[in-house]
Amino acid sequence: MNSNHYPAEIKQFDGQAAFWWDPNGPFKTLHQINPVRLQYITERVALNDQQVLDVGCGGGILAEALAQAGAHVTGLDLSAASLATAKMHLHESGLQVDYQNLSIEDFAAAQPASQDVVCCLEMLEHVPDPGSILAACVAALKPGGWLFLSTLNRHPKAMLLGIFAAEHLLQIVPKGTHHFEQFIKPSELVKMLQAHPVTIQDLTGMRYNPLTQSAALDPEDLDINYFVAAQKNA
């Protein structure tokens, strides 16, 4: 298995895996932002009958939403415990998702140019080599396919709100979830993508309001969370 991961991160996600589908548990903010994540994708791609890969799928929050929208979804994650929770939840939702305990690098090597859409959301800031993840995501895409990314900007506001406020003050995210030095500036992500045969179609920020527990897209504010949409060249 490809080793592009931090063992401590996998251990932390394994330890929280039973709570993926608890809307008031440690992953509650993912439940709250998931409609916005799906909106960002479906505004650009019709998912029905598309082959869609969810990289770093965790317990399946986004993967199930993609399947509900009509996609044929494969979910990848290195946390076996998270995948066990994801598979168990399929019995409740009645949806179909192919969950695999596999890295994107190994998946892309085995099934290159196989996906219409690749999503890698809230994952790049958790790995040692995000560039390797991006290369594999692009390799897994069919020509003309779409790549959707989201991550945290290495900006003082992200340190203040994404770590100090979220993890320590409001305690809406488990302590130790994020590490500021692993955040990625939009300019850095764009530069990494420019090394690959893709065309960047959009950069959009996301605002999260902890008081209303809701999120919204904001094209003008990339300071904390942001999305990138890119299309593989035909």
Buried (B, 14 or more C-beta within 10 A) or exposed (E): EBEBBBEEBBEBBBEBBBBBBEEEBBBBBBBBBBEBBBEBBBEBBEBEEBBBBBBBBBBBBBBBBBBBBBBBBBBBBBBEBBBBBBBBBBEEEEBEBEBBEBBBBBBBEEBBEBBBBBBBBBBBBBBEBBBBBBBBBBBBBBEEBBBBBBBBBBBEEBBBBBBEBBBEEEEBBBEEBBEBEBBBBBEBBEEBBEEBEBEBEBBBBBBBEBEEBEBEBBEEBBBBBBBBBBBBEE
